[in-house]
Amino acid sequence: MTLTSSPIVIALLLGSRVAAAQTVERANGEAGAPILQLTTVPRAAALGGALTASAGVTSIFANPAGAATVEHLEAELAGQTLFDGSKAGSMAVGWRLHAIGLAVGVRYLDLGSVDEVVCNGCGGQGTATGQTLSANEQTFALVGALDLGHASVGAAVNYYSTALAEASGSSASFSAGIRGRLSSRLAIGASVQYLGGDVSVGGFSAPLPRTVRAGAELRPLGPRHDRLHLVVTADFVAARGAPGRLGGGVEVGLADPGSRRLAVARLGFASRAGGDFATAPVSLGVGLRMHGASLDYAYQASDALGSQHRLGLTLTAR
């Protein structure tokens, strides 16, 4: 069987790396579940992937304790195109009930589909069978967090599923995290994600990317400066069996107190941006917040995926 150049070819190549992980290095947590390693939140992507100490519903994708930072009701929708019609994105909804934060998050990776072609002696174009091959991944998270005053703790139950050509697999896992406010200007966070079993697809298996994260978010001018906005973020992330990476960035902006509008520009850097997606170390982004709506955009180059443009919308009800 032969396939033309397409997202499925890359998906099958990723599947072969899963098989290699089984025979060469079973502890390599980066061998499987690509969607768990792809940053789908535009603001975090523009800031070098830093999300562990952030506030708001999008933070649950890095730290379950972030669910306690939702002010009342918050919803997020984000997406990006990859190549040849493939796409990825995330959706999340969070509620705050007194000291308890609850959230549901979904992430997906759709690599599209191609026609199946049988090779006739491998000297020609082959014959179409009338069947199609596809590849996709989804992950779901049910999150709960408790606000303890200057700190919050949270936990999440995760469910991951994947389909590659005619094979499929799934796995459940657990995540836990803590977030604290050392002052009105500095927040820190730490989490461990995807504590669970292996994912088996087509007779091959690989572990989930069990990930340890630690991060900080600093607002040197304070959280409510009238005109100027400045945030500095940093995260350290390490998946089991793989080198850790340091990422972070700077967010600067101008606010209009009268209209409650805030426009920001972001610049991020990640020390080790390789992996299956081979993203460039530098990322850029912009954002606009008006009343209870925030629109965010991020750009990042990738050797494997080309230019990545992420767009996200967050709605907040206080």
C-alpha positions in Angstrom: 0.0 0.0 0.0 1.2 3.5 -0.8 0.0 6.9 0.4 0.4 10.3 -1.2 1.9 13.1 0.8 -0.6 14.0 3.5 -1.2 14.5 7.2 -1.9 10.7 7.5 1.7 10.0 6.3 3.0 11.9 9.2 0.5 10.3 11.6 1.7 6.9 10.4 5.3 8.0 10.9 4.4 9.0 14.5 2.9 5.6 14.9 6.1 4.0 13.9 7.9 6.0 16.5 5.5 4.6 19.1 6.6 1.1 18.0 10.3 2.2 18.2 9.6 3.5 21.7 8.4 0.1 22.8 11.6 -1.7 21.7 14.2 1.0 22.3 13.1 3.2 25.2 9.9 2.3 27.0 10.3 5.1 29.5 10.1 7.8 26.8 6.9 9.7 27.5 7.2 11.8 24.4 6.7 8.8 22.1 2.9 8.9 22.2 -0.1 11.2 22.6 1.0 14.2 20.5 -2.0 16.3 21.4 -0.9 16.2 25.1 2.4 17.9 24.0 0.9 20.5 21.7 0.0 23.9 23.2 -3.4 24.8 21.9 -4.0 28.0 24.0 -2.9 31.1 22.0 -1.7 33.2 25.0 0.4 30.3 26.3 1.8 29.5 22.9 2.8 33.2 22.4 4.6 33.1 25.8 6.8 30.1 25.2 4.2 27.6 26.5 4.1 29.1 30.0 0.7 28.3 31.6 1.3 26.6 34.9 0.9 29.8 37.1 -1.7 31.5 34.9 -5.2 32.3 36.0 -8.4 31.6 34.1 -10.1 28.6 32.6 -7.3 28.0 30.0 -4.8 27.3 32.8 -6.5 23.9 33.5 -4.6 22.4 30.5 -1.4 22.8 32.5 -2.5 23.0 36.2 -5.8 21.7 37.6 -5.5 24.3 40.5 -6.2 27.0 38.0 -9.9 26.1 38.0 -10.2 28.0 41.3 -9.1 31.2 39.6 -12.3 31.4 37.5 -14.2 34.5 38.8 -17.7 33.2 38.1 -18.3 31.6 34.7 -15.7 31.4 31.9 -15.6 29.7 28.5 -12.7 29.3 26.0 -12.6 28.2 22.4 -9.3 28.0 20.4 -8.2 26.5 17.2 -5.4 26.4 14.6 -4.8 24.9 11.2 -1.7 22.8 10.8 -1.2 21.6 7.1 -3.2 20.1 4.3 -6.5 20.6 6.1 -5.4 19.1 9.5 -6.3 21.1 12.6 -6.1 21.2 16.4 -7.9 23.1 19.1 -9.3 23.2 22.6 -12.5 24.0 24.4 -13.0 24.7 28.1 -15.8 25.9 30.5 -15.2 26.8 34.1 -17.5 27.7 37.0 -16.7 29.2 40.4 -19.0 28.2 43.3 -17.8 30.0 46.4 -14.3 28.5 47.1 -14.8 25.6 44.7 -13.8 25.8 41.0 -15.1 23.2 38.5 -14.1 22.9 34.8 -14.4 20.7 31.8 -11.7 20.8 29.1 -11.4 19.2 25.6 -8.4 19.1 23.2 -8.4 17.6 19.8 -5.9 16.9 16.9 -7.4 16.0 13.5 -4.9 15.0 10.9 -7.5 14.5 8.2 -8.0 11.5 5.8 -6.7 10.2 2.5 -7.7 7.5 0.1 -6.3 4.1 0.6 -4.2 3.0 -2.5 -2.9 -0.6 -3.1 0.6 -0.7 -4.6 0.7 -2.7 -7.9 4.3 -3.8 -8.0 5.3 -0.4 -6.5 6.1 0.8 -10.0 3.0 2.9 -10.7 0.4 5.0 -8.9 -1.5 2.0 -7.6 -5.2 1.3 -7.4 -7.6 3.0 -5.0 -9.6 0.6 -2.8 -12.5 3.0 -2.2 -11.6 3.1 1.5 -10.1 6.1 3.4 -7.5 6.3 6.2 -7.7 8.9 9.0 -5.9 9.9 12.2 -7.1 11.9 15.1 -6.7 12.3 18.9 -9.0 13.7 21.6 -8.4 14.3 25.3 -11.1 15.2 27.9 -10.5 16.6 31.4 -12.9 16.9 34.4 -11.3 19.3 36.9 -12.0 20.3 40.4 -10.1 22.9 42.6 -10.4 24.4 46.1 -9.4 28.0 46.9 -7.6 28.1 50.3 -7.0 31.8 50.3 -3.5 32.5 49.2 -3.3 29.1 47.5 -5.4 26.7 45.6 -5.2 22.9 45.0 -6.8 20.9 42.2 -7.1 17.6 40.6 -8.3 16.3 37.2 -9.4 13.0 35.7 -8.2 12.8 32.1 -9.4 10.5 29.3 -7.3 10.2 26.1 -8.4 8.4 22.9 -6.8 8.0 19.5 -7.6 6.5 16.1 -4.8 5.8 13.6 -5.9 4.3 10.2 -8.0 1.3 11.3 -6.6 1.0 14.8 -7.7 2.8 18.0 -6.7 3.1 21.6 -7.5 4.9 24.8 -6.2 5.5 28.3 -7.3 7.2 31.5 -5.0 9.3 33.7 -4.9 11.6 36.8 -3.4 15.0 37.2 -2.9 17.2 40.3 -1.6 20.7 41.0 -1.1 23.6 43.3 -1.1 27.4 42.7 -0.1 30.1 45.2 0.0 33.8 45.4 3.1 35.0 47.1 1.9 38.6 46.7 -0.5 40.6 44.6 2.2 40.7 41.9 3.7 37.1 41.9 1.9 33.8 41.4 3.6 30.4 41.3 2.3 26.9 40.4 3.3 23.3 40.0 1.6 20.2 38.7 2.1 16.6 37.7 0.0 15.4 34.7 -1.1 12.2 33.1 -0.4 9.7 35.8 -1.8 6.6 34.1 -1.2 3.6 31.9 0.0 3.0 28.3 -1.8 3.7 25.1 -2.0 0.7 22.8 -2.7 1.2 19.0 -2.4 -1.4 16.4 -0.5 -3.9 18.6 2.1 -1.3 19.8 2.0 0.6 23.0 3.6 3.7 24.5 3.3 5.5 27.9 1.3 8.7 28.3 3.6 11.7 28.6 3.7 11.9 32.3 4.7 15.6 32.8 6.0 17.6 35.7 5.5 21.4 35.5 6.6 24.4 37.6 6.0 28.0 36.7 5.7 31.6 37.8 3.9 34.7 36.6 5.1 38.1 37.7 3.2 41.4 37.3 5.9 44.1 38.2 3.5 47.0 37.9 0.8 45.3 40.0 -2.5 43.7 38.8 -4.5 46.8 38.3 -2.3 49.6 36.9 -4.4 52.3 35.3 -2.6 52.5 31.9 0.4 50.1 31.6 0.3 46.4 31.6 3.3 44.1 32.1 3.5 40.4 32.7 6.6 38.1 32.8 6.1 34.4 32.8 8.3 31.3 33.0 7.7 27.5 33.0 9.8 24.4 33.4 8.3 21.3 31.8 9.6 17.8 31.8 8.0 14.6 30.3 9.3 11.3 31.7 12.3 10.0 29.8 12.8 13.2 27.9 15.0 16.3 28.6 13.2 19.2 30.3 12.6 22.5 28.7 12.3 26.0 29.9 9.9 28.5 28.3 8.5 31.9 29.1 7.8 35.3 27.7 6.8 38.9 28.2 3.4 40.5 27.7 3.2 44.3 27.4 0.1 46.4 26.8 -1.9 49.6 27.2 -5.2 49.9 28.9 -8.0 52.4 28.6 -9.7 52.7 32.1 -12.8 54.4 30.6 -13.7 51.7 28.1 -12.0 48.8 30.0 -10.1 47.8 26.9 -6.6 46.3 27.0 -4.4 45.6 24.0 -1.2 43.6 24.5 1.7 42.2 22.5 3.6 39.0 23.5 7.0 37.6 22.8 8.0 34.1 24.0 11.0 31.7 23.9 11.3 27.9 24.5 14.7 26.5 25.2 14.0 23.1 23.7 11.3 23.2 21.0 12.0 20.0 19.1 10.0 16.8 19.3 7.6 15.5 16.7 6.3 19.0 16.0 9.7 20.6 15.8 8.5 24.1 16.7 10.7 27.1 16.5 12.0 28.5 19.8 10.6 32.0 19.3 6.8 32.8 19.3 4.8 35.9 18.9 1.3 37.0 19.7 -1.2 39.8 20.3 -4.4 40.1 22.4 -7.4 42.4 22.8 -9.7 42.4 25.9 -13.0 44.3 26.0 -15.4 44.0 28.9 -15.9 40.2 29.3 -14.4 39.1 26.0 -10.7 38.4 25.1 -9.4 37.6 21.6 -5.9 36.2 21.3 -3.6 35.3 18.4 -0.3 33.5 18.4 2.2 32.7 15.6 4.9 30.0 15.7 7.0 28.4 13.0 7.5 24.6 12.8 9.7 22.5 10.6 7.2 19.7 10.4 3.9 21.7 10.5 4.9 24.9 8.8 3.5 28.3 10.1 1.2 27.8 13.0 -1.5 30.4 13.5 -3.6 30.0 16.7 -6.7 32.0 17.4 -8.7 31.9 20.6 -11.8 33.6 22.2 -12.5 33.7 25.9 -15.7 34.9 27.5 -16.0 35.8 31.1 -19.1 36.5 33.2 -18.3 38.1 36.6 
